[in-house]
Amino acid sequence: MLTAQVAVRLGTFDLDVSIEAAPGEIVAVLGPNGAGKTTFLRAVAGLVPLARGRVTVDEVVLEDAARHINLPPERRPIGVVFQDYLLFPHLTALENVAFGLRARGVTARDSRVRARSWLDRLGVGEYSETKPRALSGGQAQRVALARALATDPRLLLLDEPLAALDASARGAVRRDLKRHLASFAGIRIVITHDPLEAVALADRLVILERGRVVQTGSPAEVTQRPRSRYVADLVGVNLLRGTATGGQVKLPGGASLQSADGVDGEVFAVIHPRAVALHRARPEGSPRNVWRGRASVLDFQGDRVRVGVEGEMPIVAEVTPAAVSELDLAEGGEVWVSVKATEISVYPA
């Protein structure tokens, strides 16, 4: 079990997060650029000292700022795969993998035997005498993974493992990486800003923003109930926050929505863009949620168009190109918006 209470200050950036991870699960730390993901990884690995906090693996203290305990990186049971892999360019793949073993006191002969075994296990044994510049991105990643695993770590940290790859190679390498991670019985943490990568690889997501944990849970829990604008944008839904009473959600600024959920108090309200209907004139009948707006942007995405609507309640709708034509929608054009109460998901903030 990893227990990491990490507080780091780098210049004006302040990181203060607590994360636990158990053997057998893959935890993805997800967040925008500058959220503190890599700083967290480097702090756990011992590459950045803690200002406050404590890091333990299997109840062994690796660092405790209050007690002035700080094991150097080479003495921590941690393997790291860096974003750009950081393979030594003047060493062969075999020598790169053996390097970490030699640094931990393994003899030259045994380190080469173990390094060759790991390269074979990860399917790159035929490249053992190849230097990094002659490897493809996927091959270099597997060599870096072999180097991290060869030291028999309890904790494996991967920093943006697919970021250095071409988009065309990511799908295959992601599947390959998932298979290799499944064969590692220790604790696994993947740092990423890519939601597809996080959902594909991880059992649990930890969302970081501005150096703080804003949400944690399974991929399904996080995507179904986002708790920040960043997560809502990743999932592609509208997220509003307000105060609910008897199904009515009052939003900052005076606007309100009527939902079918009976949650009271501070709440989040999620509306999928496909549940947002657009009209040229005020819709007839008595829909609960109707307001006037102005189309601010039309984003054509294949057979769907995402329409940003400004007004008393800014929202994004998703319609077909045919609907855009029928409604004669254009940027800056006036529209009416309606949302059924049953299409609004409300949950405690």
C-alpha positions as semicolon CSV with decimal commas, in nm:
position;residue;x (nm);y (nm);z (nm)
1;M;0,000;0,000;0,000
2;L;0,121;0,348;-0,091
3;T;0,024;0,631;0,139
4;A;0,147;0,966;0,011
5;Q;0,079;1,295;0,187
6;V;0,274;1,532;-0,034
7;A;0,319;1,905;0,020
8;V;0,570;2,076;-0,209
9;R;0,628;2,441;-0,293
10;L;0,815;2,526;-0,615
11;G;0,832;2,899;-0,670
12;T;0,473;3,022;-0,668
13;F;0,328;2,673;-0,720
14;D;0,187;2,497;-0,415
15;L;0,112;2,124;-0,424
16;D;-0,076;1,966;-0,134
17;V;-0,231;1,626;-0,208
18;S;-0,295;1,296;-0,032
19;I;-0,324;0,979;-0,237
20;E;-0,345;0,613;-0,143
21;A;-0,300;0,322;-0,382
22;A;-0,319;-0,051;-0,317
23;P;-0,140;-0,341;-0,484
24;G;-0,341;-0,483;-0,771
25;E;-0,506;-0,156;-0,875
26;I;-0,398;0,095;-1,136
27;V;-0,449;0,455;-1,028
28;A;-0,441;0,731;-1,289
29;V;-0,359;1,082;-1,169
30;L;-0,533;1,300;-1,425
31;G;-0,534;1,674;-1,468
32;P;-0,458;1,968;-1,697
33;N;-0,109;2,093;-1,766
34;G;0,030;2,265;-1,458
35;A;-0,195;2,077;-1,215
36;G;0,102;1,926;-1,031
37;K;0,091;1,570;-1,162
38;T;0,460;1,533;-1,245
39;T;0,563;1,722;-0,930
40;F;0,365;1,466;-0,728
41;L;0,539;1,177;-0,906
42;R;0,884;1,329;-0,855
43;A;0,812;1,393;-0,487
44;V;0,706;1,031;-0,429
45;A;1,014;0,908;-0,617
46;G;1,240;1,124;-0,397
47;L;1,345;1,361;-0,675
48;V;1,176;1,662;-0,510
49;P;1,193;1,704;-0,130
50;L;0,875;1,744;0,071
51;A;0,804;2,070;0,250
52;R;0,553;1,878;0,461
53;G;0,410;1,531;0,456
54;R;0,498;1,165;0,455
55;V;0,542;0,887;0,200
56;T;0,518;0,520;0,298
57;V;0,514;0,199;0,096
58;D;0,392;-0,112;0,278
59;E;0,423;0,086;0,604
60;V;0,793;0,150;0,543
61;V;0,864;0,523;0,571
62;L;1,042;0,656;0,263
63;E;1,015;1,020;0,361
64;D;0,881;1,210;0,659
65;A;0,946;1,584;0,657
66;A;0,866;1,627;1,026
67;R;1,112;1,353;1,132
68;H;1,375;1,449;0,873
69;I;1,363;1,104;0,710
70;N;1,442;1,110;0,338
71;L;1,557;0,795;0,161
72;P;1,745;0,876;-0,163
73;P;1,575;0,768;-0,487
74;E;1,803;0,466;-0,539
75;R;1,703;0,322;-0,201
76;R;1,330;0,351;-0,259
77;P;1,143;0,041;-0,387
78;I;1,016;0,245;-0,680
79;G;1,047;0,209;-1,055
80;V;0,988;0,515;-1,272
81;V;0,911;0,542;-1,643
82;F;0,965;0,905;-1,736
83;Q;0,768;1,092;-2,002
84;D;1,056;1,097;-2,253
85;Y;1,185;0,763;-2,117
86;L;1,529;0,921;-2,041
87;L;1,724;0,627;-2,180
88;F;2,099;0,687;-2,185
89;P;2,174;0,755;-2,554
90;H;2,529;0,614;-2,540
91;L;2,417;0,280;-2,389
92;T;2,246;-0,014;-2,558
93;A;1,899;-0,125;-2,451
94;L;2,058;-0,404;-2,246
95;E;2,299;-0,164;-2,077
96;N;2,017;0,079;-2,001
97;V;1,816;-0,187;-1,822
98;A;2,121;-0,321;-1,640
99;F;2,218;0,027;-1,520
100;G;1,952;0,042;-1,247
101;L;2,053;-0,300;-1,119
102;R;2,420;-0,205;-1,108
103;A;2,330;0,110;-0,915
104;R;2,168;-0,114;-0,654
105;G;2,476;-0,330;-0,612
106;V;2,399;-0,620;-0,847
107;T;2,708;-0,767;-1,012
108;A;2,779;-0,688;-1,378
109;R;2,712;-1,046;-1,488
110;D;2,385;-1,086;-1,293
111;S;2,260;-0,744;-1,397
112;R;2,304;-0,831;-1,766
113;V;2,131;-1,168;-1,723
114;R;1,835;-1,007;-1,547
115;A;1,824;-0,720;-1,796
116;R;1,813;-0,959;-2,091
117;S;1,536;-1,156;-1,923
118;W;1,323;-0,842;-1,882
119;L;1,379;-0,731;-2,239
120;D;1,267;-1,075;-2,355
121;R;0,957;-1,062;-2,132
122;L;0,858;-0,727;-2,279
123;G;0,913;-0,842;-2,635
124;V;1,220;-0,634;-2,721
125;G;1,495;-0,889;-2,658
126;E;1,606;-0,870;-3,022
127;Y;1,695;-0,503;-2,966
128;S;1,920;-0,565;-2,666
129;E;2,230;-0,434;-2,850
130;T;2,046;-0,142;-3,008
131;K;2,094;0,214;-2,889
132;P;1,789;0,433;-2,813
133;R;1,813;0,650;-3,125
134;A;1,750;0,342;-3,341
135;L;1,440;0,233;-3,145
136;S;1,082;0,325;-3,230
137;G;0,875;0,508;-2,969
138;G;0,696;0,191;-2,864
139;Q;1,023;-0,004;-2,841
140;A;1,185;0,271;-2,633
141;Q;0,888;0,271;-2,399
142;R;0,920;-0,104;-2,342
143;V;1,293;-0,071;-2,275
144;A;1,218;0,204;-2,021
145;L;0,950;-0,016;-1,863
146;A;1,194;-0,308;-1,847
147;R;1,449;-0,082;-1,674
148;A;1,186;0,022;-1,417
149;L;1,066;-0,333;-1,352
150;A;1,408;-0,500;-1,344
151;T;1,479;-0,366;-0,995
152;D;1,171;-0,552;-0,862
153;P;0,995;-0,241;-0,730
154;R;0,689;-0,241;-0,508
155;L;0,565;0,081;-0,670
156;L;0,570;0,162;-1,041
157;L;0,529;0,525;-1,149
158;L;0,464;0,615;-1,513
159;D;0,475;0,980;-1,620
160;E;0,269;1,047;-1,935
161;P;0,368;0,705;-2,079
162;L;0,215;0,766;-2,423
163;A;0,290;1,136;-2,466
164;A;0,612;1,080;-2,664
165;L;0,438;0,859;-2,922
166;D;0,284;0,951;-3,255
167;A;-0,096;0,951;-3,247
168;S;-0,102;0,659;-3,492
169;A;0,097;0,440;-3,252
170;R;-0,082;0,522;-2,928
171;G;-0,373;0,279;-2,957
172;A;-0,154;-0,029;-3,008
173;V;0,102;0,077;-2,748
174;R;-0,175;0,155;-2,497
175;R;-0,312;-0,198;-2,530
176;D;0,041;-0,336;-2,501
177;L;0,108;-0,127;-2,190
178;K;-0,217;-0,232;-2,026
179;R;-0,118;-0,597;-2,071
180;H;0,224;-0,540;-1,917
181;L;0,082;-0,345;-1,625
182;A;-0,163;-0,628;-1,558
183;S;0,131;-0,866;-1,512
184;F;0,288;-0,644;-1,242
185;A;0,157;-0,732;-0,896
186;G;0,276;-0,418;-0,718
187;I;0,130;-0,068;-0,687
188;R;0,084;0,118;-1,017
189;I;0,032;0,490;-1,068
190;V;-0,003;0,647;-1,412
191;I;0,031;1,024;-1,457
192;T;-0,159;1,159;-1,756
193;H;-0,354;1,453;-1,897
194;D;-0,530;1,231;-2,152
195;P;-0,876;1,112;-2,036
196;L;-0,886;0,832;-2,293
197;E;-0,555;0,701;-2,165
198;A;-0,672;0,729;-1,803
199;V;-1,001;0,548;-1,861
200;A;-0,837;0,277;-2,075
201;L;-0,562;0,198;-1,824
202;A;-0,692;0,273;-1,475
203;D;-0,922;0,121;-1,216
204;R;-0,943;0,450;-1,025
205;L;-0,898;0,813;-1,122
206;V;-0,758;1,092;-0,906
207;I;-0,824;1,437;-1,055
208;L;-0,574;1,712;-0,975
209;E;-0,629;2,081;-1,041
210;R;-0,405;2,363;-0,923
211;G;-0,216;2,134;-0,689
212;R;-0,522;1,987;-0,514
213;V;-0,730;1,669;-0,545
214;V;-1,076;1,773;-0,667
215;Q;-1,229;1,431;-0,732
216;T;-1,151;1,062;-0,703
217;G;-1,338;0,747;-0,799
218;S;-1,379;0,482;-1,067
219;P;-1,386;0,603;-1,429
220;A;-1,764;0,550;-1,432
221;E;-1,815;0,746;-1,109
222;V;-1,601;1,037;-1,223
223;T;-1,752;1,064;-1,570
224;Q;-2,112;1,025;-1,453
225;R;-2,081;1,276;-1,169
226;P;-1,814;1,535;-1,254
227;R;-1,729;1,779;-0,976
228;S;-1,534;2,042;-1,167
229;R;-1,552;2,229;-1,495
230;Y;-1,235;2,054;-1,611
231;V;-1,387;1,707;-1,566
232;A;-1,716;1,814;-1,724
233;D;-1,530;1,947;-2,027
234;L;-1,339;1,618;-2,055
235;V;-1,663;1,422;-2,049
236;G;-1,835;1,671;-2,278
237;V;-2,130;1,767;-2,055
238;N;-2,272;2,088;-1,913
239;L;-2,201;2,129;-1,541
240;L;-2,385;2,386;-1,332
241;R;-2,370;2,450;-0,958
242;G;-2,643;2,597;-0,745
243;T;-2,880;2,554;-0,450
244;A;-3,170;2,311;-0,483
245;T;-3,505;2,323;-0,305
246;G;-3,790;2,093;-0,403
247;G;-3,635;2,017;-0,740
248;Q;-3,568;2,379;-0,829
249;V;-3,200;2,463;-0,871
250;K;-3,116;2,832;-0,828
251;L;-2,797;2,932;-1,002
252;P;-2,562;3,223;-0,931
253;G;-2,687;3,527;-1,120
254;G;-3,056;3,456;-1,065
255;A;-3,135;3,191;-1,328
256;S;-3,295;2,863;-1,218
257;L;-3,369;2,515;-1,345
258;Q;-3,641;2,268;-1,257
259;S;-3,527;1,908;-1,222
260;A;-3,705;1,584;-1,141
261;D;-3,452;1,491;-0,871
262;G;-3,540;1,551;-0,507
263;V;-3,196;1,657;-0,385
264;D;-3,185;1,968;-0,165
265;G;-2,894;2,191;-0,068
266;E;-2,576;2,273;-0,258
267;V;-2,578;2,065;-0,576
268;F;-2,424;2,003;-0,913
269;A;-2,656;1,976;-1,213
270;V;-2,541;1,790;-1,524
271;I;-2,708;1,828;-1,862
272;H;-2,588;1,630;-2,163
273;P;-2,565;1,848;-2,475
274;R;-2,788;1,605;-2,663
275;A;-3,065;1,677;-2,410
276;V;-3,060;2,047;-2,500
277;A;-3,319;2,140;-2,762
278;L;-3,284;2,452;-2,977
279;H;-3,573;2,647;-3,135
280;R;-3,609;2,953;-3,356
281;A;-3,910;3,075;-3,153
282;R;-4,028;3,013;-2,800
283;P;-4,150;2,650;-2,791
284;E;-4,523;2,594;-2,748
285;G;-4,669;2,406;-2,454
286;S;-4,535;2,436;-2,102
287;P;-4,178;2,304;-2,086
288;R;-4,026;2,370;-1,742
289;N;-3,690;2,501;-1,855
290;V;-3,696;2,755;-2,140
291;W;-3,479;3,057;-2,198
292;R;-3,355;3,282;-2,474
293;G;-2,994;3,285;-2,589
294;R;-2,758;3,359;-2,874
295;A;-2,551;3,103;-3,068
296;S;-2,190;3,191;-2,996
297;V;-2,004;2,909;-3,173
298;L;-2,084;2,617;-3,404
299;D;-1,837;2,329;-3,388
300;F;-1,900;2,070;-3,661
301;Q;-1,788;1,721;-3,552
302;G;-1,884;1,469;-3,818
303;D;-2,254;1,387;-3,787
304;R;-2,300;1,616;-3,484
305;V;-2,266;1,991;-3,426
306;R;-2,189;2,134;-3,082
307;V;-2,354;2,473;-3,045
308;G;-2,244;2,709;-2,771
309;V;-2,529;2,930;-2,652
310;E;-2,473;3,249;-2,454
311;G;-2,738;3,413;-2,238
312;E;-2,875;3,407;-1,884
313;M;-2,773;3,041;-1,866
314;P;-2,478;2,962;-2,099
315;I;-2,498;2,605;-2,227
316;V;-2,375;2,376;-2,504
317;A;-2,623;2,188;-2,722
318;E;-2,549;1,904;-2,961
319;V;-2,761;1,877;-3,275
320;T;-2,738;1,733;-3,624
321;P;-2,615;1,928;-3,929
322;A;-2,971;1,895;-4,064
323;A;-3,105;2,073;-3,754
324;V;-2,851;2,352;-3,803
325;S;-2,983;2,397;-4,157
326;E;-3,351;2,377;-4,058
327;L;-3,304;2,630;-3,776
328;D;-3,087;2,849;-3,997
329;L;-2,839;2,865;-3,712
330;A;-2,544;3,099;-3,740
331;E;-2,297;3,245;-3,494
332;G;-2,458;3,541;-3,326
333;G;-2,811;3,428;-3,416
334;E;-3,091;3,430;-3,156
335;V;-3,225;3,093;-3,038
336;W;-3,455;2,956;-2,771
337;V;-3,330;2,676;-2,548
338;S;-3,535;2,409;-2,370
339;V;-3,438;2,120;-2,144
340;K;-3,674;1,864;-1,993
341;A;-3,664;1,838;-1,614
342;T;-3,611;1,464;-1,645
343;E;-3,293;1,521;-1,848
344;I;-3,118;1,705;-1,565
345;S;-2,910;1,496;-1,325
346;V;-2,869;1,658;-0,982
347;Y;-2,641;1,539;-0,700
348;P;-2,487;1,689;-0,384
349;A;-2,194;1,927;-0,430
